Amino acid sequence: MYALVPTIPGPVTDVSTQFKDGYIDCGDMVTTSWQFDGKAFTPIPAEITPVTTVVIPQITSRQFFIAMARAGYITNAEALAAAQTGAIPASVQTVINTLPADQQLDYSITWAKMNTVVRTDAFINAYATAQGLTSDQVDQFFINAATI
């Protein structure tokens, strides 16, 4: 089998047998989809299909409370109290306390009455920052929570 190469590769000892009319003898093992780097033939790597992460835009409060407890951000007792009464867990209250006064009331009421949790909500980002989480980690949290 012969392969077309754009230039004569490296030191060719016998032009008549190794390289002729732009082709080089590549042996029987080489097939289409191989490449020549000037020294050797190797298979061309298959294209790597990028993995796309599906971002979950929102989850239910039930999913959120359970996921928060499973991830260790709040205790099981805090998750149950949040679900039953809208109680605010200590780690959440700590973040709320860092907000401007007018936002503290807003987020306290929002926490107590939320039915869904939106991934892009400013408070979710503030909480994630306080916990040292990256955007990818928050996305993964929402992906995991959506399976609950």
Secondary structure, DSSP 4 states (H G I P E B T S, - for coil): -EEE-SS--S--S-HHHHEETTEEE--SS--TTEEE-SS-EEEPPPPPPPPPPPP--EEEHHHHHHHHHHHTSS-HHHHHHHHHH-PPPHHHHHHHHTS-HHHHHHHHHHHHH-SEEETT-HHHHHHHHHHT--HHHHHHHHHHHHT-
